[in-house]
């Protein structure tokens, strides 16, 4: 029996002398060197007490060594659990207490705060700091450089990723070797990623986008990765001439467009720009294409399923859509609280099935039963529609749906009207409690730098294009919208702020 995910990602690279990772300090690690680093790391994890099926919690800086922890956990048969580096010690204690790992890797400064919860669940703490120092690095230096790979099959767990938890406590999505591998193989083929590619990687690696979409496809293809600690316009621009591929979130592209150095000439060598994790405005699509000659490829995924849809690599990439279901993935649009599919073009709940759909929520069988149907379809919580040409449109999250006076109001419809107003950079529509109607609509508006738009312009424009029950009752001008680390607007924070 093989270890299907590790074998697909790394086994074939054990003697590959090609460059794999180039970091901000100019250091280059070949594929063969990385496979050796993974083996040494696996030996350290096992020596620390890791057994097949055990969880490895990692809250560490974005380093080649952190990526090696992912590979090593897979090779040793463990379950990788990356956590946002911004989480506080209190938040970490919840995740650790829930996942009960056998090994925790964190920065030295976090050890004291995590020692009690680590002791409670019997976990060993190893440290890894931004300067690539710590007890993990020290032990790796003396570890054997080969490791006997632990067999793992399609149904074995490979990763545990916690949802953002904007409502209720965070849930751990259980992703199997089969889930992750199937998605990586489909995307590598669909986007034609090959060993000639050089990927600009400025995403976090504690999230499915930066870890599974970007890194897994690169490893399968044998592509080179320019690993950046964080997104920085100057760093990206200096690396564009040698790159062929970039995966990003909308804010990456809006920041690039705000710099006059970002031109068609700067993108001469580029083959593909992809965007995800948050909606990309149609205006950004258009401006990007006019500036560079490239049309961004937008796709749709989530923690529980990895990627579900993609605009075509060869074919029309439609702004405002997330393309077609991936090969092997089925999507249906259902009526609320029903398994009945709606008519084409009607809005309903997006449900997904396929080999990419997770195995359920960690230690939450009731929640799993609520969201995973018996026929294998996952209820995503996203509202959407499929147009006559088969393109999938995301209307919004069900939890963001505004119900006012018994009418359903989709925030995206309001936002699209407001975003078309000259001087408006972006908007977010959301509902707040109302004594008579249940909810009323509030629109948060961010203006372009130096722009001045009277509130009457918002109201007049909306009045011309939308039914009265959809009109915002208030407009709030903000310098920026609150976002999480992946660029998603946090409407729960807006609701909390403006509900009083």
C-alpha positions in Angstrom: 0.0 0.0 0.0 1.3 3.4 -0.9 0.9 6.8 0.7 -1.1 8.3 -2.2 -0.8 12.0 -1.4 2.8 12.0 -0.4 3.7 9.8 -3.4 2.0 12.1 -5.8 3.4 15.3 -4.4 7.0 14.4 -3.5 8.1 10.8 -4.0 9.0 11.3 -7.6 11.2 14.3 -6.8 13.6 12.5 -4.5 16.4 12.8 -7.1 15.1 15.9 -8.9 17.8 18.6 -9.1 15.5 21.2 -10.4 14.9 24.4 -8.3 11.7 24.2 -6.2 11.6 27.0 -3.7 13.2 30.4 -3.9 12.8 32.6 -0.7 13.0 36.3 0.0 16.7 36.1 0.9 17.6 34.5 -2.4 18.1 31.0 -1.1 17.1 28.2 -3.5 16.1 24.8 -2.4 15.9 22.0 -5.1 13.2 19.4 -5.1 15.7 16.7 -4.0 16.9 18.9 -1.1 13.3 19.6 -0.1 12.4 15.8 -0.1 15.4 15.2 2.2 14.3 18.1 4.5 10.8 16.5 4.6 12.3 13.1 5.6 14.5 14.7 8.3 11.4 16.6 9.6 9.3 13.4 9.6 12.0 11.7 11.8 11.8 14.6 14.3 8.0 14.4 14.4 8.0 10.7 15.1 10.6 11.1 17.8 8.4 13.7 19.4 5.6 11.2 19.6 3.7 11.4 16.3 1.8 8.2 15.4 -0.3 7.5 12.2 -3.6 9.4 12.5 -2.3 11.9 15.1 -2.7 15.6 14.5 0.2 18.0 14.1 -0.8 21.6 14.9 1.3 24.2 13.1 1.2 28.0 13.8 4.5 29.1 12.3 5.9 31.7 9.9 5.9 31.1 6.2 9.1 29.3 5.6 10.4 26.4 3.5 10.7 24.5 6.8 7.0 25.1 7.4 6.1 23.6 4.1 8.4 20.7 5.0 6.3 20.2 8.1 3.3 19.6 5.8 5.1 17.1 3.7 6.6 15.4 6.7 3.2 15.0 8.4 1.9 13.3 5.3 4.9 11.0 5.0 4.6 10.0 8.7 0.9 9.3 8.3 -0.2 12.2 10.5 -3.0 14.8 10.0 -1.8 18.3 9.2 -3.5 21.2 11.0 -2.2 24.6 10.0 -3.5 27.6 12.0 -3.6 31.3 11.2 -0.5 33.1 12.5 -2.7 35.9 13.8 -4.6 33.7 16.2 -4.2 34.7 19.9 -3.2 32.2 22.6 -6.8 32.0 23.7 -7.9 31.1 20.2 -5.1 28.6 19.9 -6.2 26.9 23.1 -9.6 26.1 21.6 -8.1 24.6 18.5 -5.6 22.5 20.4 -8.1 21.4 23.0 -10.5 20.3 20.2 -8.0 18.6 17.9 -5.9 17.0 20.7 -2.7 16.9 18.7 0.4 14.9 19.7 2.8 17.6 18.3 2.5 21.4 18.3 4.9 23.6 16.3 4.8 27.3 17.2 7.1 30.3 17.7 9.2 30.4 20.8 7.2 33.4 22.1 4.0 31.3 22.2 5.3 28.4 24.3 4.4 29.6 27.7 0.9 30.5 26.7 0.3 27.1 25.1 2.2 24.8 27.6 -0.8 24.1 29.8 -3.2 23.1 27.0 -0.4 21.1 25.4 0.2 19.2 28.7 -3.5 18.6 29.1 -3.8 16.8 25.7 -0.3 15.2 26.0 1.2 17.2 23.1 4.9 17.9 22.6 5.8 21.4 21.7 8.5 22.2 19.1 9.5 25.7 18.1 10.1 27.4 14.8 10.8 31.1 14.5 10.9 33.6 11.7 14.7 33.4 11.5 14.3 29.6 10.9 15.6 28.8 14.4 14.1 26.9 17.2 14.0 23.4 18.7 12.6 21.9 15.5 15.5 23.3 13.4 18.0 22.1 15.9 16.7 18.6 16.0 16.4 18.4 12.2 20.1 19.1 11.9 20.9 15.8 13.6 18.0 13.7 12.2 18.4 10.9 9.6 17.9 12.1 6.0 15.7 9.1 5.0 12.3 8.0 6.3 10.2 4.9 5.7 7.0 6.4 4.4 3.8 5.3 6.3 1.1 3.8 4.0 -2.0 5.9 3.6 -5.0 5.3 1.4 -7.7 7.5 -0.1 -10.0 7.4 3.0 -7.3 8.2 5.5 -7.3 11.7 6.9 -4.5 14.0 5.6 -5.5 17.4 7.0 -7.9 19.1 9.5 -8.7 22.7 8.5 -10.9 24.8 10.8 -13.6 27.1 9.3 -13.4 30.8 10.1 -16.2 30.5 12.6 -18.0 33.8 12.0 -21.1 32.2 13.4 -20.8 29.7 16.2 -17.5 28.0 17.1 -15.1 27.0 14.4 -15.5 23.5 12.9 -12.7 21.2 11.9 -13.2 20.0 8.3 -11.7 16.5 7.8 -9.9 16.2 4.5 -8.7 12.8 3.3 -5.8 12.0 1.1 -8.3 11.3 -1.7 -10.1 14.6 -1.3 -6.9 16.7 -1.5 -5.2 14.6 -4.3 -8.2 14.5 -6.6 -8.6 18.3 -6.5 -4.9 18.9 -7.0 -4.7 16.6 -10.0 -7.8 18.2 -11.6 -6.5 21.7 -11.2 -3.0 20.9 -12.4 -4.5 19.5 -15.6 -7.2 22.1 -16.1 -4.8 25.1 -15.6 -2.0 23.3 -17.6 0.5 23.8 -14.8 3.9 22.3 -15.8 7.5 22.1 -14.7 8.3 25.1 -16.9 6.1 27.3 -14.7 7.4 29.7 -12.0 4.7 30.6 -9.5 4.5 33.8 -7.5 3.4 32.6 -4.1 2.4 35.5 -1.8 -0.6 33.7 -0.1 -0.6 32.4 3.5 0.1 28.7 3.8 -2.3 28.1 6.6 -5.3 28.2 4.2 -6.5 25.8 1.5 -5.8 28.4 -1.3 -2.1 28.9 -0.5 -1.4 25.4 0.7 -3.5 23.0 -1.3 -4.3 24.9 -4.5 -0.9 26.7 -5.0 1.6 24.3 -3.4 0.0 21.0 -4.3 -0.4 21.8 -8.0 3.2 23.1 -8.1 4.6 19.9 -6.6 2.6 17.6 -8.8 3.8 19.5 -11.9 7.4 20.0 -10.6 7.0 23.8 -11.0 9.3 26.4 -9.4 7.9 28.5 -6.6 8.9 32.0 -5.6 7.9 31.9 -1.9 7.2 35.3 -0.6 6.7 36.0 3.1 3.8 38.2 2.3 2.2 40.2 -0.5 4.3 43.2 -1.4 3.8 45.2 -4.6 7.5 45.9 -5.0 8.5 42.3 -4.5 5.8 41.0 -6.9 6.7 43.6 -9.6 10.4 42.7 -9.4 9.6 39.0 -9.9 7.0 39.3 -12.6 9.5 39.2 -15.5 10.6 35.7 -14.6 7.2 34.3 -13.5 4.6 32.6 -15.5 1.8 32.0 -12.9 0.3 33.9 -10.0 -2.5 32.9 -7.7 -4.0 35.6 -5.6 -7.0 37.2 -3.9 -8.7 40.3 -5.2 -6.8 42.7 -3.0 -3.5 41.6 -4.7 -4.8 42.7 -8.1 -6.4 46.0 -7.0 -3.1 46.9 -5.3 -1.1 46.0 -8.4 -3.5 48.1 -10.5 -2.9 51.1 -8.3 0.8 51.1 -9.2 1.7 52.6 -12.6 4.7 50.2 -13.0 2.2 47.4 -13.4 1.9 47.3 -17.2 1.5 44.9 -20.1 5.2 44.9 -20.6 5.7 43.8 -16.9 3.5 40.8 -17.6 5.1 39.7 -20.9 6.3 36.3 -19.5 3.1 35.6 -17.5 0.8 32.8 -18.6 -2.0 32.9 -16.0 -3.4 34.9 -13.1 -6.0 33.3 -10.9 -8.2 34.7 -8.2 -10.2 33.3 -5.4 -11.1 33.3 -1.7 -13.3 36.4 -2.2 -15.4 37.9 -5.1 -13.5 39.8 -7.8 -15.4 42.9 -8.9 -16.3 43.2 -12.6 -14.5 46.6 -12.7 -11.3 44.9 -11.6 -11.6 42.3 -14.3 -12.1 44.9 -16.9 -9.3 47.3 -15.7 -6.9 44.3 -15.4 -7.5 43.1 -18.9 -7.2 46.7 -20.3 -3.9 47.2 -18.5 -2.2 43.8 -19.0 -4.0 42.0 -21.8 -4.7 39.2 -19.4 -8.1 38.1 -18.2 -8.0 36.9 -14.6 -9.3 33.3 -14.1 -11.7 33.3 -11.2 -12.7 30.1 -9.4 -14.8 29.0 -6.4 -13.9 26.8 -3.5 -14.2 26.5 0.3 -12.5 24.8 3.2 -14.8 21.7 3.1 -14.4 21.0 -0.6 -11.2 22.6 -1.9 -12.1 23.9 -5.4 -15.5 23.3 -6.9 -15.6 25.4 -10.1 -13.3 27.3 -12.4 -13.6 29.6 -15.4 -12.0 27.9 -18.4 -8.3 28.1 -19.1 -9.1 28.0 -22.8 -12.4 29.7 -23.4 -14.4 32.7 -22.2 -13.6 33.8 -18.6 -16.8 35.6 -17.6 -16.6 38.4 -15.1 -19.1 38.0 -12.3 -19.1 34.2 -12.6 -16.9 31.4 -11.2 -17.1 29.2 -14.3 -18.1 25.6 -14.6 -18.0 22.6 -12.2 -14.6 21.0 -12.2 -14.3 17.6 -13.9 -15.7 14.9 -11.5 -17.5 17.6 -9.4 -21.3 17.9 -9.5 -23.2 21.0 -8.6 -26.9 21.5 -8.1 -29.0 24.5 -7.0 -31.8 23.6 -4.5 -34.7 25.4 -3.0 -34.4 26.4 0.7 -34.7 23.5 3.1 -35.3 21.1 0.3 -33.5 18.7 -2.1 -35.7 19.9 -5.0 -33.6 21.6 -7.7 -34.7 25.0 -8.9 -35.3 26.0 -12.5 -32.3 27.2 -14.5 -31.4 30.8 -13.8 -33.2 30.8 -10.4 -31.3 31.5 -7.1 -31.0 28.7 -4.6 -28.6 26.9 -2.4 -25.4 25.6 -4.0 -24.7 22.0 -3.2 -21.6 20.1 -4.2 -20.6 16.4 -4.6 -17.5 14.7 -5.8 -14.2 13.2 -4.6 -13.2 16.7 -3.3 -15.9 16.9 -0.7 -14.7 16.4 2.9 -15.4 13.5 5.2 -17.2 15.5 7.8 -16.6 17.8 10.8 -14.2 16.7 13.4 -16.1 15.3 16.5 -19.3 17.0 15.3 -21.5 14.2 13.9 -24.7 16.2 14.3 -23.3 19.2 12.3 -21.9 16.8 9.7 -25.4 15.2 9.3 -26.9 18.7 8.9 -24.6 19.7 6.1 -23.7 16.4 4.3 -26.7 14.8 2.7 -27.1 11.0 2.4 -26.6 11.2 -1.3 -23.2 12.8 -0.9 -24.0 16.4 -1.6 -22.6 19.1 0.7 -24.8 22.1 1.5 -22.3 24.9 1.0 -24.3 27.8 2.6 -23.7 29.8 -0.6 -26.6 31.1 -2.7 -26.1 31.0 -6.4 -27.5 30.2 -9.8 -26.5 28.6 -13.1 -27.1 30.6 -16.2 -28.2 29.3 -19.6 -24.6 28.8 -20.7 -23.7 26.7 -17.6 -21.7 29.4 -15.8 -22.1 29.4 -12.0 -22.8 32.7 -10.3 -22.4 33.2 -6.5 -25.1 35.6 -5.1 -23.9 35.5 -1.5 -23.8 33.5 1.7 -27.1 32.3 3.1 -26.2 33.9 6.4 -25.8 37.2 4.6 -29.3 37.0 3.0 -31.4 40.0 4.2 -35.1 39.3 4.9 -37.0 42.5 5.1 -40.8 42.6 5.4 -40.9 39.0 4.2 -38.9 39.7 1.1 -35.5 38.1 0.3 -32.8 40.6 -0.6 -29.5 39.5 -2.0 -26.7 41.9 -1.0 -24.8 41.4 -4.2 -27.6 42.9 -6.2 -27.4 46.1 -4.2 -23.6 46.1 -4.2 -23.5 45.8 -8.0 -25.6 48.9 -8.5 -23.5 51.0 -6.0 -20.2 49.8 -7.3 -21.1 51.2 -10.8 -21.3 54.7 -9.4 -18.3 56.8 -10.4 -16.0 57.4 -7.4 -17.1 54.3 -5.5 -14.4 51.8 -4.9 -16.4 49.0 -3.2 -19.4 48.4 -1.1 -21.0 45.9 1.3 -24.7 45.6 1.9 -26.0 43.9 5.0 -29.0 43.6 7.2 -29.5 45.0 10.7 -32.4 44.4 13.1 -35.6 46.4 12.5 -38.6 46.4 14.8 -41.3 46.3 12.0 -39.6 44.7 9.1 -37.3 42.2 10.8 -34.3 43.6 9.1 -33.4 46.8 7.2 -30.7 47.3 4.6 -27.5 49.2 5.4 -24.8 49.8 2.8 -21.2 50.5 3.7 -19.4 52.4 1.0 -15.7 53.0 0.4 -14.9 55.8 -2.0 -11.9 56.0 -4.3 -9.0 58.2 -3.1 -10.0 61.8 -3.4 -13.6 61.1 -4.5 -16.6 62.9 -3.1 -20.0 61.4 -3.7 -23.1 62.9 -2.0 -25.4 60.3 -0.4 -28.2 61.5 -2.6 -26.3 60.0 -5.6 -26.4 56.6 -3.9 -30.1 56.9 -3.2 -31.1 58.2 -6.6 -29.1 55.5 -8.4 -30.6 52.7 -6.4 -34.1 54.1 -6.8 -33.8 53.9 -10.5 -32.6 50.4 -10.7 -34.0 48.4 -7.7 -37.4 47.8 -6.2 -38.1 49.9 -3.1 -37.9 47.1 -0.6 -34.2 46.6 -1.6 -33.2 50.2 -1.0 -30.7 50.7 1.8 -32.1 52.8 4.7 -28.6 54.0 5.6 -25.3 54.6 3.8 -22.1 54.5 5.9 -18.9 55.9 4.5 -15.9 53.9 5.6 -12.2 54.2 4.8 -12.1 50.4 4.2 -14.2 47.3 4.7 -13.2 44.8 7.4 -11.6 41.7 5.9 -10.1 38.5 7.1 -6.6 37.3 6.1 -7.9 35.9 2.8 -9.6 39.1 1.8 -13.2 38.2 2.5 -15.4 41.0 3.8 -16.5 40.3 7.3 -20.1 41.4 7.2 -20.7 40.0 10.7 -18.4 42.8 12.0 -20.4 45.4 10.0 -23.7 44.1 11.4 -22.3 44.2 14.9 -21.0 47.8 14.5 -24.1 49.3 12.9 -26.9 47.4 14.6 -27.2 49.9 17.4 
